[in-house]
Amino acid sequence: MHYGPCTGLAAVSTALLAMSRRMEVHDVLRTIVASARELLDAEYAALGVPDDHGGFAQFVVDGISEEQWRRIGPLPRQHGVLAAMLHQDAPERLADVRQDPRFGGWPAAHPDMSDFLGMPIKDGEETLGALFLANKRPTPGNAPGGVEHAVGFTDADEELLSLLAQHAAIALTNARLYERSRELTIAEERSRLAHELHDAVSQKLFSLRLTAQAAAALVDRDPVRAKDELHQVAALAAEAADELRAAVTELRPAALDDDGLVATLRDHVRVLDRAHAAHVSFTCEGVRALPATQEEALLRVAQEALHNALRHSGADRVEVALARTPAGGAVLRVRDWGRGFSPSTVRKAGRHLGLVSMRDRASGSGGRLEVHSEPGKGTTIEMEVPGG
């Protein structure tokens, strides 16, 4: 296979590394499309992921503006040349897609395309999607004046796109596994939060029951004290109602994608503050939106650190702080004033308190994690991620 000069190999290497570093499915799709268009020097590129109903679950394009894409209208259906890529193993290379008998026209706002190269993305027998490229850019000619001539897509282009599609299948499969793992993590978090809220509500209801029994015993012989106890019953009932409302609200799926890191973390801290005897607080200074992978990692590390502090430290106060770094990233600090521990002793004893998981999340998002703790002096977990 011939890729040209070493800069071509560097471009291939850069594209493959970029694909492997993305963790969200949508980010992987966009990286694949942009890499394919750049490597093959095409004017347009697209990637379609099929659904089970004759359409596309996702269809990502590169080379078309957002406004033009909006005017084109609904996602295409699986028909014509697009369908061929999803139902055959071989690539499709056409000198002019408009002359193909399967061509059925385009929407009014669709750009005009001629030469075409399509490649299925497969994982074994499963077709994960298909890459489409159109309008190979003209190459400079050898004639005086550098006259350009169009050659269309070549055998080398097809071979390069085949290589890219093989790596795209790996990257897309890994991204799907990552998202599935994240869904399971969210489910575990919801289950843990449900248990914490259940404990808090149960304590309120137990106190409510005892206070009501005391009021009943006093109603005949000490009406004044019975009245005070009934006021307490009303207060406890109101608190229990608040906890139940919190349970209904906070057990919804995580709102990170919709609300962002700051709002999601603030809500999580608010729930824990209600559910535990320790006072849990949250402050934020100038943090802006970060890439999804970094926000996910910061949230999960904060949740793990809070879980450790509230379950194991015995602290009566836990502080969560999120601040913007001078470089535009963010730093998270979770600090408690509990019993603390010796990190080296914990490692030797094989008890990690989630530290391994937190370090993995930090490194996976391009950040760092530091743990500061001493017996009797509390613990501080600090994680920093770079700007997007």
N, C-alpha and C positions, 0 to 999 in steps of 0.2 A: 504494500500500500504506500502511496506517495502523498504526503501532506504538504510538500513544498519545503520552504526553509524552516529553520528551527523555531522561528516565531510561530509557525503553524502548529508545531507540536506543543509549544507553550500555551497556545490558545486552547488546544484540546485538553491539556492537563488542567488549565484553569477552569474550564467548563465542567469537567468531571468532579473536581474538588468542590466547586460551588454547589453542584447537585447533591453531593454526599453530605454537605454541611447543613442543608436545610432540613428542618424537622416537621414543619407543618405541610400538609398535603398541597394546599393552595400555593405556598411558596415554592415547593418543589416543581409544580406544574409551570409556574411562571419562569423559573430558572431554566427548565428544560427548553421551553419555547424560545426564550431570549438567546440561549446558547446555540440552539440549532440555527436560528436566523443569522446570528453573527458568524458562526463557523462556515456556513455554506454561502454567505454573502447574498442572502435572499431579501427581497423587498418585504415579503409578508411571511408570517409563520403562525401556525395554530396547533393546538393540541386538544383533542376531544376525548373525554372519558364517558363511555356509554352508560346509560341506565338500563333498566329492564323493560322499558316501555316504548322502545323504538326511537328514543331521543338521546340527548346527552345530559348526564348529570352535571358535568362541568365542561366548559369550552373556553379555553384561554387563548388570546390572540396577542401578537406582537407586530408592530408596524402600522397599526390603526389607532387613531386617537380615540379617547373615551367618548367624545361627542359623536364621532363617526360611528363608533360601535353602538352607541345608543340609538342612532337613527337607522341602523341596519335592522333592528327589531329583535324578535324572539330568537332563541338559539336554534340552529339548524336541526333538522331531523336526520335520521340515519337513512340516507338514500343516495343514489348515484355513486360517485367516486368515493364519497365519505364512507358509505356503507361498505364498499369494497375493502377499505383498509381495516375494517373491524371484523370482516368475515373471511379474510384470506391471510395466509402466512407471508406471502411475497410482497415486496414493495411495488409501488406503481409510479412509473416515470412517463410523463406525457410531454410532447413538444408543445401542445396547445390544448389545455383542458376543455376549451370551448368547442373543440371539434370532436370530442369524445361522445359517442352515442348515449352515454349515461348522463351527460350534462343536462341539467334542467333549468338553467338560468340562475340569476342572483336577484336579491332585493334591490330596489332602486338606488340605495345609498352605498351598496357594496362596491369596493374598488374593482377595476378591471384587472383580470389575471390571465396569463397565458401559460407559460411553461410551469410544470407542476411536478412535485416529488412527494409521494406519501409513503409512510413507513409505519407498520403496526408495532406497538409496544407490548411485548408478550412476557408472561411469567409462566414458563412451561406451556401448557395448552390454553391457559387463560389469557384473553386479550384485555390488557389493562387500559389501553387507549390507542390513539394513533396520532402521529405527527404529520402535519401538512405544511409544505413550503411552496411558495409560488414566486414567479418573476425573479429568476436569477439575474443579478445585476450585471450589466455589460462589463467586459474586461478590456483594458487598453490594448489596442492593436499594435502591430509592429511597423505599420506604415508611417511615413513622415507626418508629423502633426499629431501623432497618438490617436488615430481614429479608433473609436470604440466599436466592438462588435459583440453581439449577443450569441452565446453558444448554448444556452439552456443548461440544465443540470447534467452532470457527467457521471460516468461510472465511478470515478473517485468520490464524487459527492454522495452517491448512493451508498458506497462502502463506508464513508465517514458517518452518514446518518444512521446506518445499521449499527455501528459501534456505539454511537450516542444513545440509540434506542435500547440497547442491551443494558447500559449503565443506568438509563432512565428507569427501566423496570426495577432494578435493584433499589434505586433511590426512592421510587414511589412506593414500593413494598415496605421499605423501612419506615417511611413517613406514615403509612397506614398503621403499622404496628405501634409506632410511637403514639399516634392519636388514640388507638385502642387502649394502650397502657395508661394514657392520661385520663381517659374516661373511667377506667377502673380506679385510678387514684381519686378522682372526684367522687366516685361512689363510696369509696372508703372514708373520705373526709365527711361526706354527708352522714354516713352511718355513725361515725365517731361523734359528730356534732349532735345527732339525734340522741345518742346516749347521754351526752352532757346535759342537754336540755331536759331530757326525761328525769335525770337526777334532780335538777333544780326545781322542776315543777312538782315532783314527788315530795320534796322537802317542804315546799310551800303548802301542799295539800295536807301533809301530815300535821304541820303546825296548825293549819286551819281546823282540822278535826279535833285536836286536843283543846284548842281555844273554845270551840263550840261546846264541847263537853263540859268545860269549866263554867261557861256561861249558864248552861242548863242546870248545873248543880247549885249555882248561886242565885238563880232567879227568884226563889222564894225567901231565902233567909238574908240576902244582901243585894237588893235590886240595884243599888248604885254601882257596886263592883260588877254585877252582871251586865249592866249597861256598858261599862268600860270594856269588858271582854267582848261584847257584841260589836263595839266599834273596831276592836282589833280584828274580829272575824271579817268585817267589811274590808279592812285594809289588806288583810292577807288574801281575800278573794280577788281583790283588784290586782294584786301582785301576781297571783296565779294566772289570771286572765291575760296579763301582759306577757308572761312567759309563754303561754300557749299561742298567743298571737305571734310572738317572736319565732316559735317553732314552725308555725305555718309559713312565715315569711322567709326565714333563713334556710329552710330545707328545700327551697327551690334550687334548680341547677345553678352552678356557679355562674356569676354574671360577669366574669372577667372580660369576655369578648365584647359584651354590650356596654359595660360601665367603666372598664379600665381598672388598672391596678389599684389606684388610690382609693376609689369608692368601694371596691370589693374588699380591700384589706380593712378599711375603716368599719364597714359593716360587720366583718368577721370579728374584729376586736370588740365591737359594741356587744355582740352576742356573748362572747366569752366573759366580758365584764359582768354581764347579768347572771351568767350561769355559775360563776365561781365566787368564792369568798374573797379571793385576792382582787385588788383593783388593777384593771388592765387598761392602759391608756395608749393613744395613738396620736402622733404628730407628723406633719408633712411639710416640707419646705421646698417649693419650687420645682417639684418633679414633673416632667413632661412625659407624654406618651412614649413608650419604648417598644422595640420589636416584640412581637407576641411571645417568642421563645423566652426572652429575658423577663417579661412580666410574669409568665407562667412560673419560671424558676424562682423569682423573688417571692411570689405568693406561697408556693409550696414550702420554701425554706422558712418563711415566717410562720406558717402553720405548724411545721414540725418543731421549731424552736419554742413556740407558744405551748404546744402540747407538753414538751419536756418540762418547761418552767412551771406549768400549772399542775402537772401530775407528780413531778419528782423533786422539785426544789424546795417546797414548803414556804415559798416567798409569799408575802402579803401584798407585794407590789411588782408589777411587770410593765415595762415601758417598751413600746414599739415606735421606732422613729424611721422615717423615710426622707432622704434629702438628696438634692441634686448635687452632682460633683461638678467641679470647674470645667471638666471636659464634656459635660452634657450627659453623662451617665447617671447612675443612681447608687446610693449606698443605703443598705438596710441594717438597722441595729435592733436586736431584741435583747433587753437587759432585765435581769431579775436580781433581787437582793436576798436570795435564798441560801441554801446550805452549800452550794457550789460543789465542785469535784475536781479531781486531778485528771486532766485529759490523758496523760501518759498511763495512769493506773487503769483508767477505763479501757484503753486500747489493749493493755496487757491482759486484762480480765476477759477480753472478748465481748464486752458490753459497749456498744457504740452509741446508744441513745439517739440513733438516727443520724449520727455525724457523717457516716459514710455516704448515706443517701443525700445529705445536704451538700457535701463536697462534690459529689457527682453532678448534682443539679447546677452548682455554681460553675464548674469547669465546662459542662455541656453548653452553657449559655455564654461562654467566653469571659466569665468573671472569676472572682476569687472568694474564698471563705476563710475567716479566721475565728478561732474559738479562744476566749479568754475566761478562765475560771480557776478558782482556788477554793479549797475547803473552807467554809465559813465566810466567804467573801462574795458569793453570788457568781453569776455567769453572764457573759456578753457574747452573743453570736453576731458577727458582722459579715455582710456579704456586699460586694461591690461589683457592678456590671458596667461595661463601657456604653457610651452613647451609640444610637443606631446609625 
